[in-house]
Amino acid sequence: MREFYSEHKEKTDRILFLIFVTAFVYLFFSVFFIYLAPFFIGLIIALIMEPLNKFLSEKMTFKRWVSSLLCLLLFIAVLGSLGAWLVGTLVRQASGFIENAPNNIAEISARMNEANSQLQRLTEKLPDGWYVPNVEEMIPAAFSIFVGDGIRTTGIIGNVSDYFLNILLGLVSAYFFMSDGKKIFAYVKKNTPEWIQNQTAQIKKGLTRALGGYFRAQGILMVMVGIISVIGLLFLKNPYALLIGLLFAVLDFLPILGPALILLPWALISAIIGNISQALGLLIIYGIITITRQVLQPKILGTQMGAHPLASLMSIYIGFRIFGLMGLIIGPSLLMIMIALFPDKN
């Protein structure tokens, strides 16, 4: 056994490291993520702001805690401005909807009553024991089929107070990661087994390249979804096509949500109020987005990450089966690590 290990030490260590990382990722997202989510978000914020933080602390000679505070305030300002713009836009649109609410509610109610009457007549023609549910029963069922997993997953956020607490913890932890990141990572490195450090050092370059390719691929897919959405909504003569298309592009990056969260209920409501052409148009947009993403995602991911499209497709499917919707991100991430560990030398 020792002779075999000595002869194949490099490959054996890489396989063991891959198993270790896979087990760690599984335990992290399946067990610990609910407790560590704010700090994980803080780490992501710190990594995003690190280039600016490094520039301010090294080139502009700011003290590290000052540059970290400035980066955090800038992040909050940008995020707050985008949030205020989005909320303001939604409020203006909601105000217009509320003004016409009485007419919309009356029309929806009339359409639903008409649909229920037709379903009741259909039930009467069926054999005994057969039952056709009414519209009020169909809507929650249809909604749970398409976005039920997303609803259950987002349920971990908890109530509003927990939500704001998570935001606060995320921002505070982001500051500490930015100001004391070197100390934190040095401590982690000091207490990490040497063989893990060696494997991490060997794959760092390949993993950075693969990670950059992954985000480039997601960016390409987001742009494609945005373009499809805007063009489709323009055909439907929607006055907010650009804004809604941008929203769909952002949602497309989040597997928990996705454009289906808006498109499917919107299409259903349009059908209920009698706007069949709009309902069909929205379903067509959703179908094109879904087909485009499912067909092109493996190819784009494979090209950008340096993996075969079949490997990308397998990572997406296996990740989804193991981790659920989060697996759409976790699966390709593990594939990136595998690519970095076992690069193609041809």
SVG drawing of the C-alpha trace seen along z (x, -y; Angstrom):
<svg xmlns="http://www.w3.org/2000/svg" viewBox="-73 -58 80 60">
<polyline fill="none" stroke="black" stroke-width="0.4" points="0.0,0.0 2.8,-2.4 4.6,-1.5 1.5,-2.3 1.1,-5.6 4.7,-6.5 4.5,-5.7 1.2,-7.7 1.6,-10.2 0.7,-13.3 -2.5,-11.9 -3.5,-10.2 -3.2,-13.5 -5.2,-15.3 -8.0,-12.7 -8.0,-12.8 -8.1,-16.6 -11.1,-16.5 -12.9,-14.1 -12.2,-16.4 -13.4,-19.5 -16.6,-17.7 -17.4,-16.5 -16.7,-20.0 -18.9,-21.7 -21.7,-19.2 -21.6,-19.7 -21.2,-23.5 -24.3,-24.0 -26.4,-21.2 -25.7,-21.7 -23.8,-24.8 -24.8,-27.4 -28.0,-28.4 -25.8,-29.5 -22.9,-30.9 -24.7,-32.6 -24.2,-36.3 -20.4,-35.7 -20.2,-33.9 -21.9,-37.0 -19.5,-39.2 -16.5,-37.3 -18.0,-37.6 -18.4,-41.4 -14.8,-41.7 -13.4,-39.7 -15.4,-42.0 -14.1,-45.1 -10.5,-43.8 -9.0,-45.4 -10.2,-48.9 -9.2,-48.3 -5.8,-47.2 -5.4,-50.3 -6.5,-52.7 -4.2,-51.0 -1.1,-50.5 -1.2,-53.2 -3.0,-55.9 -1.3,-55.0 -4.5,-54.9 -4.5,-52.9 -6.1,-49.5 -9.0,-50.1 -9.7,-53.5 -9.6,-52.0 -11.8,-49.1 -14.4,-51.5 -14.4,-53.6 -14.9,-50.5 -17.8,-49.3 -19.5,-52.7 -19.1,-52.8 -20.6,-49.4 -23.5,-50.4 -24.0,-53.6 -24.0,-51.9 -26.3,-49.1 -28.6,-51.5 -28.8,-53.7 -29.7,-50.8 -32.3,-49.6 -33.8,-53.1 -34.0,-53.3 -35.7,-49.9 -38.1,-50.6 -39.0,-54.0 -39.7,-52.5 -41.8,-49.7 -43.7,-52.2 -44.5,-54.4 -45.7,-51.3 -47.7,-50.0 -49.4,-53.4 -50.6,-53.2 -51.9,-49.7 -53.7,-50.7 -55.5,-53.5 -57.0,-51.0 -57.4,-48.3 -61.2,-48.4 -61.6,-47.8 -58.9,-45.1 -60.3,-43.3 -63.8,-43.4 -62.6,-42.0 -60.5,-39.3 -63.4,-38.3 -65.7,-38.1 -63.3,-36.0 -62.7,-33.6 -66.4,-33.1 -66.8,-32.4 -64.0,-29.9 -65.3,-28.2 -68.7,-27.8 -67.2,-26.1 -65.1,-23.8 -68.3,-23.0 -70.1,-22.0 -67.1,-19.9 -67.2,-18.1 -70.9,-17.3 -70.2,-15.6 -67.4,-13.4 -68.0,-10.0 -68.8,-9.8 -65.7,-10.3 -64.0,-12.5 -63.4,-16.1 -62.0,-19.2 -60.5,-21.7 -61.6,-25.3 -59.4,-28.3 -58.7,-29.2 -57.3,-25.6 -55.3,-25.5 -53.3,-28.7 -51.5,-27.7 -50.9,-24.2 -49.4,-25.5 -47.4,-28.0 -45.9,-25.4 -45.0,-23.1 -42.9,-25.8 -41.4,-27.7 -42.2,-25.6 -38.6,-24.6 -37.6,-28.3 -40.2,-29.2 -39.1,-26.5 -35.4,-27.4 -36.0,-31.1 -37.9,-30.2 -34.6,-29.9 -34.3,-33.6 -36.9,-33.8 -38.9,-36.8 -38.1,-40.4 -36.0,-41.0 -33.8,-38.0 -33.5,-39.4 -32.1,-42.7 -30.0,-41.0 -28.4,-38.9 -27.7,-42.1 -26.1,-43.8 -23.9,-40.8 -22.9,-40.5 -21.8,-44.1 -20.0,-44.0 -18.2,-40.8 -17.3,-42.2 -15.5,-45.1 -13.5,-42.7 -12.6,-40.5 -11.4,-43.6 -9.5,-45.2 -8.1,-42.0 -8.2,-39.6 -4.5,-38.9 -4.5,-38.0 -7.6,-35.8 -6.3,-33.9 -2.8,-33.6 -4.4,-32.0 -6.5,-29.6 -3.4,-28.7 -1.3,-28.1 -3.9,-25.6 -4.5,-23.9 -2.8,-20.5 0.3,-20.9 -1.0,-18.5 -4.1,-20.6 -2.0,-23.8 0.2,-22.1 -2.8,-21.1 -4.4,-24.5 -1.2,-26.2 -0.9,-23.9 -4.5,-24.5 -4.7,-28.2 -3.9,-29.4 -6.1,-26.9 -9.0,-27.5 -8.7,-31.3 -8.9,-30.9 -11.9,-28.5 -13.7,-30.7 -13.3,-33.7 -14.6,-31.5 -17.6,-30.5 -18.6,-34.1 -18.0,-35.1 -20.3,-32.3 -23.0,-33.4 -22.6,-37.0 -23.1,-35.9 -26.2,-33.9 -27.6,-36.9 -27.1,-39.2 -28.8,-36.6 -31.8,-36.3 -32.0,-40.1 -32.0,-40.5 -34.6,-37.8 -36.8,-39.3 -36.6,-42.9 -37.3,-41.9 -40.2,-39.7 -41.7,-42.4 -41.3,-45.0 -43.3,-42.7 -46.0,-42.6 -45.8,-46.4 -45.0,-46.6 -43.9,-50.1 -41.4,-48.8 -39.7,-46.3 -36.2,-47.5 -36.6,-47.6 -38.4,-44.2 -35.8,-42.6 -33.0,-43.9 -34.9,-42.4 -35.2,-39.0 -31.5,-39.0 -30.6,-39.6 -33.1,-36.9 -31.7,-34.5 -28.4,-34.5 -30.3,-33.3 -31.4,-29.7 -33.7,-30.1 -35.8,-32.7 -35.4,-32.9 -37.7,-34.7 -40.3,-32.0 -41.2,-33.6 -42.6,-36.6 -43.4,-35.3 -45.6,-32.3 -47.9,-34.1 -48.1,-37.0 -49.1,-34.7 -51.7,-33.0 -53.2,-36.3 -53.3,-37.5 -55.2,-34.4 -57.7,-34.8 -58.5,-38.4 -59.0,-37.4 -55.7,-38.7 -54.9,-35.5 -52.4,-37.0 -50.3,-38.4 -50.5,-35.2 -49.3,-33.2 -46.6,-35.8 -45.3,-35.5 -45.2,-31.7 -43.3,-31.9 -40.8,-34.2 -40.4,-31.9 -40.1,-28.9 -37.4,-30.6 -35.4,-31.6 -35.6,-28.1 -34.7,-26.3 -31.9,-28.8 -30.4,-28.4 -30.6,-24.7 -29.2,-24.2 -26.4,-26.8 -25.4,-26.7 -23.3,-23.5 -21.6,-24.7 -20.9,-28.3 -19.8,-27.0 -17.5,-24.4 -16.0,-26.9 -15.3,-29.5 -14.1,-27.1 -12.1,-24.8 -14.3,-21.7 -16.2,-19.5 -19.9,-20.5 -20.9,-17.0 -18.9,-17.5 -20.6,-20.8 -24.0,-19.3 -23.3,-16.5 -22.1,-18.9 -25.2,-20.9 -27.5,-17.9 -25.6,-16.1 -25.4,-19.3 -29.1,-19.9 -29.9,-16.3 -27.7,-16.6 -28.1,-20.2 -31.4,-21.2 -31.5,-24.6 -28.2,-25.7 -26.6,-22.8 -26.8,-24.7 -24.0,-26.8 -22.3,-24.2 -22.0,-21.6 -20.1,-23.7 -17.9,-25.0 -16.8,-21.5 -16.1,-20.9 -13.9,-23.9 -11.9,-22.5 -11.6,-19.1 -10.4,-20.9 -7.8,-22.8 -6.6,-19.5 -6.5,-17.5 -5.7,-20.0 -5.7,-18.9 -2.1,-18.9 -2.7,-18.4"/>
</svg>
